[in-house]
Amino acid sequence: MLELKPMNQDIYNNYIQNAIRQYAEEGAKSGRNIDFADALKLANKEFNSLLPDGLKSKNQFLYIILNDENQNIGIMWFSSESNHGDNEAFIYDIEIKKEYRGKGYGRESMKLLESEVKRLNLEVIGLHVFLHNEIAYSLYNKIGYHEIKRDKTGVIMKKTLEKDPNPL
C-alpha cells in the first residue's frame, strides 16, 4: 500500500529544479514550436506563479509517494481550486520513478490522490497530459478521466468523484 507524505524543504528544492527542466523539455517536444531556452523561461515563470512561496504556497499540495518499504517512489503535486462552482483539484505533476514503473504504482497513486481530494471536500480532479505521453493518457482514460479540451500539444481531462454514500 502506498502512502503520501508532504515534501520537506530538501526534497522540494531538488524536485523544483528537476521539474522545471523536465516541464521545459516536455513543452519543447510537444509541438508548441518553441525551443528549449524559451520553454525553460516559460516554465520558470509558470512555476514561480504557481508556487510563489514554495511549499507554503496557498492551495498547493506537494507530496512524495512512499511504498511499503518506505522508499520514495515518486512525487505528486496538485492544487485546490474553485472553478465554475466545482470544488476542483488540479494535478500539476505526478511521476513514478523509472525503476518503479510498470508495477501498478501509477494507478494506485491516482486512487490515493482521489482519497486525499475527497478528504479535502473537493469533487472534481482535472489534469493536463501531453499528447506524446501515451502511457499516462491511457491510464487516465482507464480510471475514468474524460477529455474536456484538446489542442495540438495536449489534453485537459477531468473526473468527477463519486460521493461517499456513508460519510463519517
C-alpha positions as CSV (number, residue, x, y, z in Angstrom):
1,M,0.0,0.0,0.0
2,L,1.3,3.4,-0.9
3,E,1.4,6.5,1.3
4,L,1.5,10.2,0.6
5,K,4.0,12.2,2.7
6,P,4.3,16.0,2.5
7,M,7.6,17.1,0.8
8,N,10.2,18.5,3.1
9,Q,12.3,21.5,2.0
10,D,15.3,19.5,0.8
11,I,13.2,17.2,-1.3
12,Y,11.3,20.3,-2.7
13,N,14.5,22.1,-3.6
14,N,15.7,19.1,-5.6
15,Y,12.2,18.4,-7.1
16,I,11.6,22.0,-8.3
17,Q,14.9,22.2,-10.2
18,N,14.2,18.9,-12.0
19,A,10.5,19.6,-12.5
20,I,11.1,23.0,-14.2
21,R,13.7,21.5,-16.5
22,Q,11.5,18.4,-17.3
23,Y,8.5,20.6,-18.0
24,A,10.5,22.8,-20.4
25,E,11.7,19.6,-22.2
26,E,8.2,18.3,-22.5
27,G,7.0,21.7,-23.7
28,A,9.8,21.9,-26.3
29,K,9.0,18.5,-27.8
30,S,5.2,18.8,-27.6
31,G,4.7,20.7,-30.9
32,R,4.4,24.1,-29.4
33,N,7.0,25.4,-31.9
34,I,9.2,26.6,-29.1
35,D,12.9,26.0,-28.5
36,F,14.3,24.7,-25.1
37,A,15.6,28.1,-24.0
38,D,12.2,29.8,-24.4
39,A,10.5,26.8,-22.9
40,L,12.7,27.0,-19.9
41,K,11.9,30.7,-19.4
42,L,8.2,29.9,-19.7
43,A,8.5,27.0,-17.3
44,N,10.3,29.2,-14.7
45,K,7.6,31.8,-15.0
46,E,4.8,29.3,-14.6
47,F,6.3,27.5,-11.6
48,N,7.0,30.8,-9.9
49,S,3.5,31.9,-10.5
50,L,2.0,28.7,-9.1
51,L,4.5,28.3,-6.2
52,P,5.4,31.9,-5.2
53,D,6.0,30.7,-1.6
54,G,7.4,27.3,-2.3
55,L,6.0,24.6,-0.1
56,K,3.9,27.2,1.8
57,S,2.1,28.4,-1.4
58,K,-1.6,28.7,-0.8
59,N,-3.8,25.8,-2.0
60,Q,-0.8,23.8,-3.3
61,F,-0.1,20.2,-2.1
62,L,3.2,18.6,-2.8
63,Y,3.9,15.0,-1.7
64,I,6.3,12.2,-2.1
65,I,4.9,8.8,-2.7
66,L,6.2,6.0,-0.4
67,N,5.8,2.3,-1.0
68,D,5.5,-0.5,1.7
69,E,9.3,-0.4,2.3
70,N,9.1,3.3,3.0
71,Q,11.0,4.0,-0.3
72,N,10.4,7.3,-2.1
73,I,9.0,6.0,-5.4
74,G,7.7,9.3,-6.8
75,I,6.0,12.7,-6.4
76,M,2.6,14.2,-6.6
77,W,1.6,17.9,-6.8
78,F,-1.9,19.2,-7.0
79,S,-3.8,22.3,-6.2
80,S,-7.2,23.0,-4.9
81,E,-9.2,25.5,-6.9
82,S,-12.7,26.7,-7.3
83,N,-13.8,26.7,-11.0
84,H,-17.3,27.2,-12.3
85,G,-18.8,26.2,-9.0
86,D,-16.9,22.9,-8.7
87,N,-14.5,22.4,-5.9
88,E,-11.7,21.1,-8.0
89,A,-8.2,19.7,-7.6
90,F,-5.8,20.1,-10.5
91,I,-2.9,17.8,-10.8
92,Y,0.2,19.7,-11.9
93,D,2.6,16.8,-11.6
94,I,2.6,13.2,-10.8
95,E,5.6,11.0,-11.6
96,I,6.7,7.5,-10.6
97,K,10.5,7.0,-10.7
98,K,11.6,4.9,-13.7
99,E,12.8,1.9,-11.6
100,Y,9.3,1.6,-10.1
101,R,7.2,1.9,-13.3
102,G,5.2,-0.9,-14.7
103,K,4.2,-2.2,-11.2
104,G,0.8,-0.6,-10.8
105,Y,2.1,2.3,-8.7
106,G,0.7,4.9,-11.1
107,R,-2.9,3.6,-10.8
108,E,-2.5,3.1,-7.1
109,S,-1.2,6.7,-6.7
110,M,-4.2,8.0,-8.6
111,K,-6.5,6.2,-6.2
112,L,-4.6,7.6,-3.2
113,L,-5.0,11.1,-4.8
114,E,-8.7,10.6,-5.1
115,S,-8.9,9.7,-1.4
116,E,-6.9,12.8,-0.5
117,V,-9.0,15.0,-2.7
118,K,-12.2,13.7,-1.1
119,R,-10.7,14.3,2.3
120,L,-10.3,18.0,1.3
121,N,-14.0,18.1,0.2
122,L,-13.2,18.5,-3.4
123,E,-15.4,17.0,-6.1
124,V,-13.5,17.1,-9.4
125,I,-9.9,16.3,-10.4
126,G,-8.5,17.9,-13.5
127,L,-5.2,17.4,-15.3
128,H,-3.2,18.1,-18.4
129,V,-1.4,15.4,-20.3
130,F,0.9,16.0,-23.3
131,L,-0.2,14.0,-26.3
132,H,3.1,12.3,-26.6
133,N,2.7,10.8,-23.1
134,E,0.5,7.9,-24.4
135,I,1.0,5.7,-21.3
136,A,-0.3,8.4,-18.9
137,Y,-3.2,9.3,-21.3
138,S,-4.2,5.6,-21.5
139,L,-4.1,5.2,-17.7
140,Y,-6.2,8.3,-17.1
141,N,-8.8,7.0,-19.6
142,K,-8.9,3.6,-17.9
143,I,-9.6,5.1,-14.5
144,G,-12.4,7.4,-15.6
145,Y,-11.0,10.7,-16.8
146,H,-12.7,12.3,-19.7
147,E,-11.4,14.7,-22.3
148,I,-12.6,18.3,-21.8
149,K,-10.3,20.1,-24.2
150,R,-7.7,19.1,-26.8
151,D,-5.2,21.1,-28.7
152,K,-2.1,20.2,-30.8
153,T,0.1,19.6,-27.7
154,G,-2.1,18.1,-25.1
155,V,-5.4,17.2,-23.5
156,I,-7.2,18.6,-20.4
157,M,-9.0,15.8,-18.7
158,K,-11.4,15.7,-15.7
159,K,-13.0,13.2,-13.4
160,T,-15.9,13.8,-11.1
161,L,-15.5,11.8,-7.9
162,E,-18.4,9.7,-6.5
163,K,-19.8,10.9,-3.3
164,D,-19.2,8.7,-0.3
165,P,-22.6,7.0,0.4
166,N,-21.7,6.6,4.1
167,P,-19.9,9.8,5.2
168,L,-18.5,9.7,8.7
